[in-house]
Amino acid sequence: MKRIVLINPNTNAATTASMLAIAREAAPDWLRIDALTAPEGVPMITEPLALQQAGAVLARMIPDLQAQQWDGVITAAYGDPGLDALRAGLDCPVTGIGEASMLAAAGIGAFAVVTTTPELASSITAMAERSGFGKLFQGVFLTRGDAMAVTNDPALLVERLEQACHEALGKSGITPASLIIGGGPLALAARALADRVPVRLIEPVPAAIRRIGLMVHKRAD
């Protein structure tokens, strides 16, 4: 049994619990998934400074993570805060839900990201370009309304995400082969949308579980 820890870089324990449930459902029998919530920060990361600060919080967790001897680590906010620092400081495979979801989407074809946080759109675009997916990436499409208010209303969140998905399909220069629902707090909503959108939806948490499983398996070989 290999031990994986999913770290929620925001302070919302309910978000951690929902992501953990989805992660455990997606994990093969040989992966044990546990979760941690950031000990400081904000309950929802909505802008670049909070993303940067979350990365610093995760970097400070490295000694404790190292002591626990995890077989793999996932940073579970869409901008992948702390990813580079965790990789540099830990002796195990590390991925992020942003990286994993874009790799999964790129394997299908052109893709777009649908999310709730307009101030993070440039960070998401930069992540796609940095990962070499610029030619496949069709942009960020946003829900209408205040990100916090929409995210805290489960029914409204699904409704607004569905609207944004159809906007992405209608306005992209190339029709995306898949859409990524970009954000840890959106994990349950992403699942609810699966039958409402006519292209493949990429759920970042299951994508990260699949990727970390491959990374751990490759390291063991």
C-alpha positions in Angstrom: 0.0 0.0 0.0 1.4 3.4 -1.0 0.5 6.5 1.0 -0.5 9.7 -0.8 -1.4 13.0 0.8 -3.7 15.5 -0.9 -3.1 19.0 0.5 -5.8 21.6 0.3 -3.9 25.0 0.1 -6.8 26.9 1.5 -8.2 26.7 5.0 -11.7 25.4 4.2 -11.9 21.9 5.9 -15.2 21.2 4.1 -13.4 21.6 0.7 -10.7 19.2 1.9 -13.3 16.6 2.9 -15.1 16.8 -0.4 -11.8 16.5 -2.4 -10.7 13.6 -0.2 -13.9 11.7 -0.8 -13.6 12.1 -4.6 -9.9 11.2 -4.4 -10.5 8.0 -2.5 -13.2 7.0 -4.9 -10.8 7.5 -7.9 -7.9 5.8 -6.3 -6.8 2.2 -7.0 -6.8 -0.3 -4.2 -3.0 0.1 -3.7 -3.1 3.8 -3.0 -4.2 5.1 0.4 -5.2 8.7 0.2 -5.1 11.1 3.2 -5.6 14.8 3.2 -4.3 17.9 5.0 -5.8 21.4 5.2 -3.5 24.4 5.1 -2.9 25.7 8.6 -3.1 29.3 7.6 -4.3 31.4 4.6 -7.7 32.0 3.2 -10.8 29.9 2.9 -10.9 30.3 -0.9 -8.0 31.3 -3.2 -9.4 33.9 -5.6 -6.4 36.1 -6.6 -2.7 35.9 -7.3 -1.4 37.1 -4.0 -3.4 34.5 -2.1 -2.1 31.9 -4.5 1.5 33.0 -3.9 0.9 33.0 -0.1 -0.6 29.5 -0.2 2.5 28.3 -2.0 4.7 29.8 0.8 2.5 28.0 3.4 3.0 24.6 1.6 6.7 25.3 1.4 6.9 25.7 5.1 5.1 22.3 5.5 8.0 20.5 3.7 9.9 19.3 6.9 6.7 17.8 8.4 5.8 16.2 5.0 9.3 14.8 4.7 9.1 13.3 8.2 5.8 11.5 7.3 7.6 9.8 4.4 4.6 10.0 2.0 4.9 8.1 -1.3 3.3 11.0 -3.2 2.0 14.5 -2.6 -0.8 16.4 -4.4 -1.3 20.2 -4.1 -5.0 20.6 -4.6 -5.7 24.2 -5.7 -6.0 24.9 -9.3 -3.0 27.2 -9.7 -0.8 24.4 -8.1 0.6 26.6 -5.3 3.9 25.3 -3.9 4.4 22.7 -6.7 8.0 23.7 -7.5 9.0 24.0 -3.8 7.4 20.7 -2.9 9.2 19.0 -5.8 12.5 20.5 -4.8 12.1 19.7 -1.1 10.6 16.2 -1.0 11.9 12.8 -2.0 8.7 11.6 -3.5 6.6 12.3 -6.6 4.5 15.5 -6.5 1.8 16.8 -8.8 -0.9 19.4 -8.7 -4.5 19.3 -9.8 -3.9 22.0 -12.4 -0.9 20.2 -14.0 -2.6 16.8 -13.9 -5.9 18.1 -15.4 -4.1 20.0 -18.3 -2.0 16.9 -19.1 -5.2 14.8 -19.2 -7.0 17.4 -21.4 -4.0 17.8 -23.7 -4.0 14.1 -24.3 -7.5 14.5 -25.8 -7.0 17.6 -27.9 -7.9 21.3 -27.6 -9.2 22.3 -24.2 -10.5 25.3 -22.2 -10.7 25.9 -18.4 -14.0 26.9 -16.8 -13.8 28.4 -13.3 -15.1 31.0 -10.9 -12.2 33.2 -10.2 -11.5 36.0 -12.8 -8.4 37.3 -11.0 -6.7 34.0 -11.5 -7.4 33.8 -15.3 -3.9 35.1 -16.1 -2.3 32.6 -13.8 -4.2 29.8 -15.4 -3.2 31.0 -18.9 0.5 31.3 -17.8 0.3 27.7 -16.4 -0.9 26.4 -19.7 1.8 28.2 -21.7 4.5 27.2 -19.2 3.4 23.6 -19.6 3.7 23.8 -23.4 0.0 23.6 -24.1 -0.4 27.1 -25.6 -1.5 25.7 -29.0 -4.2 23.5 -27.4 -5.3 25.9 -24.8 -8.5 27.8 -25.8 -8.8 30.1 -22.8 -10.4 30.6 -19.4 -14.2 31.0 -19.2 -15.8 32.3 -16.1 -19.0 32.0 -14.1 -21.0 35.1 -13.6 -21.3 36.7 -10.2 -19.1 36.9 -7.1 -16.8 33.9 -6.9 -17.3 33.3 -3.2 -21.1 33.7 -3.3 -21.4 31.4 -6.3 -19.1 28.7 -4.9 -20.9 28.8 -1.5 -24.3 28.0 -3.2 -24.0 24.4 -4.6 -27.1 24.6 -6.9 -26.1 28.1 -8.2 -22.5 26.9 -8.8 -23.6 24.0 -11.0 -25.9 26.4 -12.9 -23.3 29.0 -13.5 -20.6 26.5 -14.4 -22.9 24.9 -17.0 -23.5 28.4 -18.5 -19.8 29.0 -18.7 -19.2 25.6 -20.3 -21.6 26.4 -23.1 -20.0 29.8 -23.5 -16.6 28.1 -23.9 -18.0 25.8 -26.5 -19.7 28.6 -28.4 -16.9 31.2 -28.3 -13.6 29.3 -28.6 -11.8 29.7 -31.9 -11.5 25.9 -32.0 -14.2 23.8 -30.4 -12.5 22.2 -27.4 -12.4 18.4 -27.2 -12.6 18.8 -23.4 -13.3 21.3 -20.7 -11.5 21.4 -17.3 -13.6 22.5 -14.3 -10.8 24.4 -12.7 -10.7 24.5 -8.9 -10.6 22.3 -5.8 -13.8 23.8 -4.3 -15.5 22.9 -7.6 -14.9 19.2 -7.4 -18.5 18.2 -6.5 -20.0 20.5 -9.0 -17.8 19.1 -11.7 -19.2 15.7 -11.1 -22.8 17.0 -11.3 -22.1 18.5 -14.7 -20.9 15.4 -16.4 -24.2 14.7 -18.2 -25.0 18.3 -19.0 -22.1 19.2 -21.3 -21.6 17.6 -24.8 -17.8 17.2 -24.5 -15.5 15.4 -22.1 -15.3 17.1 -18.7 -12.0 16.8 -16.9 -12.2 16.7 -13.1 -8.9 17.9 -11.6 -8.9 15.7 -8.5 -9.4 12.4 -10.2 -6.9 13.5 -12.8 -4.4 14.2 -10.1 -5.0 10.7 -8.5 -4.4 9.0 -11.9 -1.2 11.0 -12.5 0.3 10.5 -9.0 -0.5 6.8 -9.3 1.5 6.6 -12.5 4.3 8.6 -11.0 4.5 6.4 -7.9 4.3 3.2 -10.0 7.1 4.5 -12.3 9.3 5.3 -9.4 8.8 1.8 -7.9 9.9 0.1 -11.2 
